[in-house]
Structure formats: structure tokens, C-alpha cells
Amino acid sequence: MIEPTSHLRSLRWSEKIVRQIIGGLTSGYRIRLDFARGPQVFVGPEGGPLVVAIRPPTFWRALWIFLRPGLRAGESFVHGDWAITQGDLATFLKITQAPTAGLYACMYRWSSDRRGLIFHLRQRLFPKWGRRNLSEHYNAGNELYRRMLDSSEQYSCAFFSLSDGEDLEAAQRAKLVVSIQRLHLDRSGLKVLDIGCGWGALAAEIAKGSDDHEVLGITLSKEQLNAALARRESLPPQVRARLAYRLEDYDSLLARSDDLFDRIVSIGMFEHVGLGRHVHFFKSIERSLRPGGKALIHSIVRPSPGACNEWIRRYIFPGSFLPSVAKCIAAAERANLIVDAVHIHPPADYRKTIQAWRQRIEEAWPDLERVDPEKYNARFKRMWTFYLANGPAIFSEDLMNFRVAQVELRKMRRSISLVL
């Protein structure tokens, strides 16, 4: 369809820039743009219809979006400058991210090989800055996460492919069971460390499943710590005696601890270690494992190392950097750890997980507004809506090709020196 010429002429320059941005990213998908002044403009020849309501930006604001659409589009959505009035936001984001997926892959491959992009420089020089900002995300409030997550409050990919049906509770339970199996807790009296323990479900499950394992969970979030301690109080006294949670960074714990662990597990934390620090992370684990000790690392991976997108990296998970499986294995082997197994889970697992979280948040939002209307306001809702709507695009088989991997590692029982 060709728009009436009068409509195109009636658009201001700022609106024409926005039309060009969206038209260049829609890959032939039909979208209707409703500008506040009245004209309706169509871009794309077929599909849809998706309807985007746009508050007219100033010329300079439109130009700013044009120069950095991966960041500014999300910022303008959170500010309320545009909204999807017909169709689904997740569909719109998938359509508009598809043309740039190849560009992002090339850019982040360059970043990984040369450590050259400015947006990673601050994370490398000041790693605690990223961790402090990251803790703010997890401190968004237990009221929010309690309604969004399953009953065990696991904020990582559920394993739908290993469970029956589409139930989030069952899929997260399957993830717990499989992760514990891959830790090989086949001896008595093991000392286990859970790095980034979240709300404490995995650590509690390990402690409940044995008579003598000692389990320590550490987190950077005060909100998570409070919930984990409350979970601990609900357990029998004999389990509580062997289970502890602390507010602590893995760097400080592993750098000073004289106690060695038999097992170390990290679920959904490795993405936040940061560019250039993967070998350091694995060396810290290697130093803190007893000879023959095992570790399990669970992380999002991608074909070439990089981040999700610029908006998520700035506002949701500062400093996050996703490895490839090959880079993860190479970093572990540089730290003298043996890679025993690599388990790759399909992107549909995380896509279904995020879709379940998004549905739960939408259903629970009236309750959240009543709990704390000042905190859970319209701007906060738009930010979380945009964040969760990115999931179907990021974990699409035909777009970003992200996966979830669990890597089993082992420390050698003794070092062997070869003299040639």
C-alpha cells in the first residue's frame, strides 16, 4: 500500500526520521504508525498489522534515536514516547532487531577479540561498579520477584525440554534436579559453594538432599539474602545447621578463604563476570576446589561472544557479557580445569521461561501497584515490560541464536610436570 502523499507531506521532519528508522528495520513487515497530530502512516508491504502510537519527538530527539536506535528506542519507550496499541511488543522488537542481528554479531566479535569497545572499558577497569549496579536490579523488591518467578524463586532458565508440559513450576524443578545430578554429590560430607545463590533454592535443595553436606550460598543482593535466610528458617533444625547464606562477592571470598570446597556451582551468574575476567573467575574456582573437586557453571551462551543489546546492558544487567561455548571452555582450560561435559539446552527453554515471567507480571501488576504505588509506577512497569518483551527475540532460533549451557568442570587430583 502507498500512503497518501498528503499524509507524508504533513509529517514534520522529526516524524519523517522516525518513519525512516522503523521502515529500515521492519524487513518488509507491515506496521502502522499513529502520530499524535493525526496522520496514519504505513511502512512495509505485508504482514501485521502492528500499530505503534508515537508522541511526536523534537527533531534533535528523533536524530538522537536514529544514531543509536538499540539504546534510544528502549529509553523512549520507558519515557512513554511510543507504545504498541495493537499487536504484541515482543513481535515488534523481534521484527526490528532482525536486520541488525548480523551487525551486532560482527561488532561483539570484534569487541571480544580486541577488547576495544568503550562500553566495556569501565567494566574492565572498575569491575565493582558493574556489580554494584547489578545488585540494584536484584534489589528491585522481593514483592516483584515473588509474583514473577515460580514458588522456588529461580531467576534463570527453566528446563521445559526436560519436563512434561508447559508448567513453569515443573520446568524449574527439573532444572534443580538436573543441576544437582551434574554436581555429582555422590560422596558424604561434601562442602558446597553456590556463587550467586539468588533466593537460595538450589543451596537449600542440596542441603535437604543429604545428611551431612555443608552448603554456603553467597549473593550481592540484600533483598535476595533476606529471602534466602527466611527460606532457611523454614527448614528443619538439622538442615539449618548445615546451610548458610552470606552477602559477599565471590572475589573476596575465594581470594581470602583458606577453606577449600568439594563442589562449586554457579547458576545464571557467569554472564555478569564481565569481559576479560573469565580466566580470572575460573582460576579463583580452581584455587578454591579441593583436588578432584567439581564445579558446574550455568550460563547463557551465543555463537560469538558479546552482549544482549545496548539497552539491556545499560539499564538491566550492567557490564554483562555473554561468552561462546568455545571461549568458556578455553578460559576454564587456561585455569587448569578439566572440562568433563558440556550440556546445551535449546533456546525454546529460555523463551518459554521469559514468556511465563512476562505473563505473571502482567497478571500481578494491580497487586504490585497496591503494595507500593510509588515504587511500582507506570515508568517502572514500562521498563520491565520492555525488558521481558526482548526475550522472544533474543532467544529466537532464527535471530540471535542464544542458548543455555551447563559446563561440568573438575580440578586435577595432582599436578603433573613434564620435563622434555
Steps between C-alpha positions, in 0.01 A plus 500: 500500500620852415416764756315811386753764401322756714564290808870474426523871432322580825767325706757716670868428443527328839209271410656423162821394674305265727320358195835438331640328809208260534468448126866402478467240774171327428626257231186533291256457790199730491474751785269795547640808669247721679648844565338714764420780256276273296661343193517123472800374304564144387845348457567159350299321231347204684435322831372652821328712569699642790402847614755728666374818667772765498520828687672740260864545602702811442732498200812454714341227709400313184853538363638369831282188466613457140868501601461240778168314452610196706520720809273798438197301384483331840558828684222674305262208570568528874442877480161431339587646158354200315289193570353200320125552483425199279707183487779384731808692609710182488407451133593860421840465670575177317415659166712810559799313643526250215671733248768596755573151636788442257644843572487435876672164457787659306532787746513279809741256335732795441448609861586154634813454293648847553346614827451825316150642547452785743183361659706217655792716616337615824406141592858383452658788693237515773340153533335590832307779326318248284433268794360786708261603221412136440399458865249785450317286244467212744400743774195607298290344775410152613134590444573530128702180467264300721220567254709464185695181580396148594453397863871415538585850369754394239603788276662293225401277210254221579549167323168452319665252264574272796154520660150404396270773379534879508483558876767740633504335842575156354761637260685683778483188714655305211783757484569454872505121477721492189745758637545306823555178304771672295679605820555130580433523872581131536719522809410584857615806689549726197552873536303686231510866391218661299626820333215740427253293700204728429210433735667182625304217335792297362711523816201399714421207270858370525494527878161326525612217273779376727576430864841666522574737208596853610365763262583872473309736269629849423325794331551872441134587561368584846146423386606155380691436822197586713282262299763223512531534878122481532506183287766357730288567808220287357725192481552237773770584760737228377493649150536860622816400687668408169367786286623860502445809284720808488510839331837471330678531169661185360828687445543592865389156625720293272799733531525476879342166586733235637215249492470295185174384344417162352236640267438849357188587303394820326157528335436812291788704641780439249341749256586778747869415550588749228715526191861394556436344842399146407847350550526680835164354602605145415839541669319610816287186483803279434682639805194445720425142398652201673694267268243297311230756581230584245325815383186565295465828309161593349496790253335648195729451201501627144681401179743790533571675834312819568212665685122491455434853381604847603186587698504182711873536559453853634175480695443138599830309522788752503830355387348171387689308233397167353769249401496242228537137603846490341617810693359360824684170455822677400488722810438199729787304347734798538421478873607130500145372540390187315178528298309179565176582315312779324120494494322730253133581556277629217403869479134401533565425869593858581242644261223312682647600837498871416151478349376344825665777704347765276152352533532478879614861527209624288249308710656612830551868415182629670618332823847655470351846451299456818805376695721798407347742246797735522759234420300293252385796293424527128862568407620193693235290327608620154864416578419144606258457211770599252759279672284187500370563148860476373516132599320343199732689263820421687417130528367456149656216300501711183632825649756521780543123545564522874516180704539394863799284589603310811870415515634233736855568619748310715825582675785255447588286802867579458700720266736322264814664371652376176869560441589487133 
